[in-house]
Amino acid sequence: MQDKTIEFEAAAFRRLVEHLRLHTEVQNIELMILADFCRNCLAKWYAAAAADRGGDVTYEQAREIVYGMPYSEWKERYQTEATAEQLAAYDAKQKAKAQS
C-alpha cells in the first residue's frame, strides 16, 4: 500500500483540479471565504512543490495546469466581480485569522 501512496495522491490532485475546472461558477473569492484556499493557491503550491523537488515550473505554468487554460483566458470567460458582501466576508475572515 505504501508504495502506491504517491499514485493515490496524484490521482486525488487530478480529480480536485478536474472538479474545479468543471465548476467555473465557483469563484475564487468564494473558495477563499469557505475553504481558505483557491485555484491560485493551488497553483502556488504546485509551483513550490516543483521547485522543492528540483523542477522548473513557473507560477503562470502552474496556473495553466490548474485552470486548464491561461489564467487570463479563464478570468475573461468565468471570473465575475466580487460583491461587497464577498469582500466583507473575506476581510472578516482575514482579520479573524490574524487575531488567532
Sequence and secondary structure as in RCSB ss.txt:
>XXXX:A:sequence
MQDKTIEFEAAAFRRLVEHLRLHTEVQNIELMILADFCRNCLAKWYAAAAADRGGDVTYEQAREIVYGMPYSEWK
ERYQTEATAEQLAAYDAKQKAKAQS
>XXXX:A:secstr
 GGGHHHHHHHHHHHHHHHHHH TTS HHHHHHHHS  HHHHHHHHHHHHHHTT    HHHHHHHHHSS HHHHH
HHH     HHHHHHHHHHHHHHHH 
